[in-house]
Amino acid sequence: MANLIYSTITSLDGYFADRDGNFEWAAPDEEVHAFVNALERKVGAYLYGRRMYEVMRYWETAHAVTDRPPVEQDLAQIWRAAVQSLYLLLEHLMACWCAGTPHVASYVLRGDDIEGGDR
């Protein structure tokens, strides 16, 4: 059985972002980035909300930006490998669902369900 790990970066007083919604203050130096990469290498799939996915999807194409530091190139490869695993899992679950094969722990949330609070 896999582990579910909740991870986030916050300031010491518990903030995720500044007054303007930015979180550039959390950009790691190369040593911290390498440490985080080592932790991320073990991740098989990421589970994001829409807004965080929009932020993180930069890493889908970051591998093609050749002037970035090696530590960022490394994270781009790690992230893309994990996201591909998630997409394959979702494709499998959706294929089972569409074929009428129930999956015990799966259900579909549509935008209206989420926005309207029907959860």
HELIX and SHEET records of a PDB file:
HELIX    1   1 GLU A   24  ALA A   26  5                                   3    
HELIX    2   2 GLU A   30  GLU A   40  1                                  11    
HELIX    3   3 ARG A   50  MET A   56  1                                   7    
HELIX    4   4 TYR A   58  THR A   61  1                                   4    
HELIX    5   5 ALA A   62  ALA A   64  5                                   3    
HELIX    6   6 PRO A   70  CYS A   98  1                                  29    
HELIX    7   7 GLY A  111  GLY A  116  1                                   6    
END                                                                             
